């Protein structure tokens, strides 16, 4: 088995509309950490992200595109 299979994957959702929030909820229900980014600053979506669950972390677009998936 190679090292790539053992690496923890990072996930990000770009956008924070209805579909993105539903997807973030699915990650949170499965206790999987996911970053969310929107055109606005992370602070502007922080309250909504926190309401979904602690697994949902608002980040900048630049940070989101660095995720594995």
C-alpha positions, -999 to +999 in steps of 0.1 A: +000+000+000+014+034-009+015+065+013-013+083-007-038+057+005-029+065+042-031+103+039-061+119+055-081+136+027-093+172+031-127+183+017-140+217+007-172+231-007-170+262-028-201+282-025-226+284+004-260+283-011-288+259-005-271+229-021-238+236-005-254+239+029-272+206+024-239+190+014-222+205+044-249+190+066-243+156+051-206+159+060-214+171+095-238+142+101-211+118+092-186+136+114-163+145+085-146+179+086-152+201+056-142+236+047-167+259+031-159+290+011-179+317-005-171+349-024-174+368+008-150+367+037-151+336+059-164+357+088-196+364+069-206+327+067-192+317+101-224+319+120-243+297+094-214+273+092-213+270+130-250+263+131-245+233+109-219+218+132-183+220+144-171+200+114-179+228+090-151+254+089-154+286+069-122+294+049-111+317+021-114+306-015-076+303-017-076+279+012-106+259-002-089+252-035-060+236-016-083+208-004-078+172-017-114+169-027 
